[in-house]
Amino acid sequence: MSDLSYLNPFRPGAGHMPPYLAGRNVEQEEMRRLLHQAVITENMVLTGLRGVGKTVLLEKLKPLAIQCGWLWANADLSESVSVTEETLATRILTDMALCAAPLLVREEKQFAFGFTSEERVIRQPLNFGVLKQYYDRVPGLVADKLKAVLEFVWDLLPKPVVKGVIFAYDEAQNMTDHAARDQYPLSVLLEVFQSIQRKGIPFMLVMTGLPTLFPKLVEARTYAERMFHIVFLKPLDEDATKEAILKPVEDTKCPIKFSPEAVDTIWRLSRGYPHFIQFICKEIFDIWLIKVANNEVPSIPYNEIILKLDTNFFSGRWAKATDRQRDLLHVISLLDGCDTEFTVQEVVAESKNAISKPFTASHVNQMLANLTDLGLIYKNRFGKYSLAVPLMSGFIKRQILSEASFNVN
């Protein structure tokens, strides 16, 4: 009889740190290299599809930076941050205050009240309120004010105890300029950091986001192409996937052990995407605990797990598409390069064989743009497209098969 109170070690939630981070040594070494720059000439962009582990890796980089003497300011860049340039400024001032205020004290000399000329020193932490007051007093545009505040803070940071400050921003693909409203928060962000880095101030940007992030940065400021080192996170390879499965259950008290056959199946189903590894392993773990506790032979209900994954991860995105857009996605799922890259021409050619109403090139271009807005497709810089959701092609094929079976019945 097994103890049902044993905690499931697997965590498939958004951005939750897994029990064991497998296969990201190369990316961590890249971060260490950037941390040792004498002058900041390279910032980092961590990019990749959903579920590939960007947020988790960003969190893992934090202790590396702190160990090297850097302060770490982090936040999610929600859509509200890029509403105006002022909302961006509030974000940066808040992050600066949260990470640096415990180390920063401004000293002011004042004469005591009464008949004596004795001076006294007033020590005031540089919290958000103080930074905001300084910001408001600086003349000029938002970018000018932010540069002045950051330079002011750097002058007061205790050196060489503090080597620099990293501003780590997750979900950075949400940042955008708004030309129609004369608001350019993304451009301001890039301008501010490019300017202070040219002055030798070691404030570094580390940004994570979907593959649409880097083209958006370059569109905002062409020099962004030279500001960032791009790290594209790929799925884990087979060995790293097996480590991610087996390491969390190596505890001798763990009542569940994965057989080699089970590990191979999880690898095949997840294709190395960390979120899917965690999801599948958590489901298997919970089911097996109950079976072992009831003296039943453990087995893996793969079909039920895949159905639950479809419902939890894919269905909401599929529901956004119109019937005609689903036809296009179906055609894409039939391409040999559906899980890597494909072109408009390939989609047009395949549609002539796959569906009764094939697409023209202009129609495909228009629909791919709409699907990009829905977060289902993204365009590569070399004129090719990719599915923005990992393993989406398998879901589409299952969905089409299920709908066809329903219509027959």
Secondary structure, 3 states (H helix, E strand, C coil): CCCCCCCCCCCCCCCCCCCCCCCCHHHHHHHHHHHCCCCCCCEEEEECCCCCCHHHHHHHHHHHHHHCCEEEEEEECCHHHHCCHHHHHHHHHHHHHHHHHHHCEEEEEEECCCCCCCEEEEEEECCHHHHHHHHHHCCCCHHHHHHHHHHHHHHHCCCCCCCEEEEEEECHHHCCCEHHHCECHHHHHHHHHHHHHHCCCCEEEEEEECCCHHHHHHHHCCCHHHHEEEEECCCCCHHHHHHHHHHHHCCCCCCCCCCHHHHHHHHHHHCCCHHHHHHHHHHHHHHHHHHHHCCCCCCCCHHHHHHHHHHHHHHHHHHCCCHHHHHHHHHHHCCCCCCCCECHHHHHHHHHHHCCCCCCHHHHHHHHHHHHHCCCEEECCCCCEEECCCCHHHHHHHHHHHHHHHHHC
